[in-house]
Amino acid sequence: MTGFPPTPAFPVTRMRRTRTQNWLRRLVRENQLTVDDLIWPIFVVEGAGKRQPVPSMPGVERLSIDMLAEEVGQAKELGIPAVAVFPYTEDNLKTPDGREAVNGDNLVCRSVREIKKHVHDMGVLCDVALDPYNSDGHDGIVKNGIIVNDETVEILCQQSIVQAQAGCDVIAPSDMMDGRVGAIRKALDAHGFQDVTIMAYAAKYASAFYGPFRDAVGSGGTLTGDKKTYQMDPGNIDEALREVALDIAEGADMVMVKPGLPYLDVVSRVKRQFGVPTYAYNVSGEYAMLRAASQQGWLDYPSAMMEMLTGFKRAGADGILTYAARDAAKILRAG
């Protein structure tokens, strides 16, 4: 095998020797998933006492703000280090300019304040993009059928500032506009938020695996056209490396590849080439496929889920955003 010293042939070498006992398999395991690798995405909705199941994502619910402290507190007790907050925005708040995104009292900002008030030492990540607030369902402003870059970046900077003011720890721009990371870094620093971290969705592909997420945030029904003019072509990997390099140069502290499973090669290349904290998003379609197959009795969900998440670690991911975070954390705690 290339890169390895010569190995004595069978029977001197018996590869099964180190597989004979559980303790021995654990001892020689090369990649280990831990609870420290997990970020739990949560969906929030207006109102009180609400738990709204997302039909296309079995086991996932939209939660009203008053439910957050208990749910996020349970995640903390499981050892999960951070949550990511995504809003379900009512249609009457969606506008062509996505102005609700910069409202310091919007659903996300109120949710962040609630989490920070009641759950200490829990990281909070906020998505920066306009799709939950844009009446066209796009991550940026649409003019004459074109998603405009520079005007969108100006609003993303304002969105980042109000989220930081609410207490967000990690700003995560997912829009894929050119130059947004540098602009956001400059805006945060100018407002005294030098310690707020940026996790850039550096290589985000125009994927078919986002459908259930769009159901969860209510943007699927409003989306006009597609996102191929700003999200990446699934056939490209060199382009992904250029995107990552640009985001790092602009001030990204961490980078993300999205989706996860179809792009493990990208995760691996990014981690090897740049050596920066690298994350993968185990997106809604990936999660939904696993759940649906499990409901049909075709897969064992806990086993397949843990195998899937371990695959992200093997590819080089330092962490994983996954809707299965709490399920995985319970299994890891049980040993």
Order of alpha helices (4+ residues) and beta strands (2+ residues): alpha-beta-beta-beta-alpha-beta-alpha-beta-beta-beta-alpha-beta-alpha-beta-alpha-alpha-beta-alpha-beta-alpha-alpha-beta-alpha
